[in-house]
Amino acid sequence: MEIKFLDLQKVNLSHQQEIEQRLLNTFRSGWYLLGNENKIFEQSLSQYLGVQNVIGVANGLDALRLIIRGYVEMGIFQKGDEIIVPANTYIASVLAITDNGLKPVFVEPNPETHNLDGSKIEQSITPKTKAIMTVHLYGQVSFDDDLKNVAQKHQLKIIEDNAQAIGAEYKGTKTGNLGDASGFSFYPGKNLGALGDGGAVSTNDDALAKTIRALANYGSLEKYVNEYQGLNSRLDEIQASVLDTKLQYLDQDNDKRRAIAKRYSTEISNSKIELPQFPKDEKSHVWHLFVIKTKVRKELQDYLLENGIQTIIHYPIPPHQQVCYKEYQDLQFPITEQLCQEVLSIPISQVMTDEEVSFVINALNQF
Ligand SMILES: *Cc1c(COP(=O)(O)O)cnc(C)c1O
């Protein structure tokens, strides 16, 4: 048996007729940017999330960049201000901060959840701190009353990097509606994936929404009138029509992921492998990735590949050790650095069959 890390062809072909029909309609409409499809998708997503405003943008990195840029244009953030961000996040969270001339302040994650540790945030707050960027890594909610209270106490904005956790909930509220503003990615491999790049911002702050809508369209709300030195970051009509079609199936897809995660959690048993916690509140995790830990990662990855099972490491090098961030190379984050040595993501997706899941479980148990 061959098990791809993610079979995107199978993912998208599972709604082939519906997607092809929507694509064909968009193709034939003659309207390809800032049209009905984008409007419809923004409305569908805002309804799904329970958030006032959704703005379709070109990708997830832009969504996060635009949130910060929006706050800069509104005079809420200044260049040189600090934003707290987990040290083990994907680099895009950090790029969004530095691209706007702000400073990332890295905080170690909780090694059990891989997410920000509410209790460790406060010691990193300075008079320059303006926001916490919380990252719902691997699909698990990274938000709780501790985080909310710290933000409130110090008057910090909460920005959600929700690239990996669309559909997850904290006490009945969806990610993307927990903080002040949230960035989404519709990269093809995400739980809601486009046929190319796509992203969105959600926020209940109407002024921020208006600013971002302008910034994403050359800094203009009225054609040829430019309020800001904006950029061009829009969600194509083609992508919006695909996303709007697939959004209907997101909850059922996420349930399928949860069922696989549950099987992995109960049936994988190997002293060389540490499993992620399966949360008591099942809705708080949408299992974008199923990330195990092992001290013998190279051997395990090679063994799985020999058995036809693809795996990926999310992520091998933390942002502070990247060549592009030489200024942070002397910082030390032992928890993050150890995670980078030990994590391994095994296949999980809504199109895996029971037999494929069993095959992965058996392989891991026999290692
Ligand atoms: C995918 C991802 C992004 C960036 O999204 P793109 O659409 O690829 O730009 C940002 N943050 C996290 C945590 C991601 O996983």
The ligand as an SDF file (V2000), in Angstrom:
LIG
                    3D

 15 15  0  0  0  0  0  0  0  0999 V2000
   -0.0460   28.0500    5.9020 C   0  0  0  0  0  0  0  0  0  0  0  0
    0.2490   28.9590    7.0360 C   0  0  0  0  0  0  0  0  0  0  0  0
    0.3740   30.3480    6.8700 C   0  0  0  0  0  0  0  0  0  0  0  0
    0.5090   31.0120    5.5280 C   0  0  0  0  0  0  0  0  0  0  0  0
   -0.4820   30.7820    4.6410 O   0  0  0  0  0  0  0  0  0  0  0  0
   -0.1910   30.9340    3.0480 P   0  0  0  0  0  0  0  0  0  0  0  0
   -1.5710   30.9170    2.4790 O   0  0  0  0  0  0  0  0  0  0  0  0
    0.6310   29.7820    2.6510 O   0  0  0  0  0  0  0  0  0  0  0  0
    0.4770   32.2510    2.8430 O   0  0  0  0  0  0  0  0  0  0  0  0
    0.5260   31.1240    7.9850 C   0  0  0  0  0  0  0  0  0  0  0  0
    0.5770   30.5850    9.2230 N   0  0  0  0  0  0  0  0  0  0  0  0
    0.4970   29.2690    9.4220 C   0  0  0  0  0  0  0  0  0  0  0  0
    0.5570   28.7400   10.8160 C   0  0  0  0  0  0  0  0  0  0  0  0
    0.3400   28.4130    8.3400 C   0  0  0  0  0  0  0  0  0  0  0  0
    0.2720   27.0940    8.5560 O   0  0  0  0  0  0  0  0  0  0  0  0
  1  2  1  0
  2  3  1  0
  2 14  2  0
  3  4  1  0
  3 10  2  0
  4  5  1  0
  5  6  1  0
  6  7  2  0
  6  8  1  0
  6  9  1  0
 10 11  1  0
 11 12  2  0
 12 13  1  0
 12 14  1  0
 14 15  1  0
M  END
$$$$
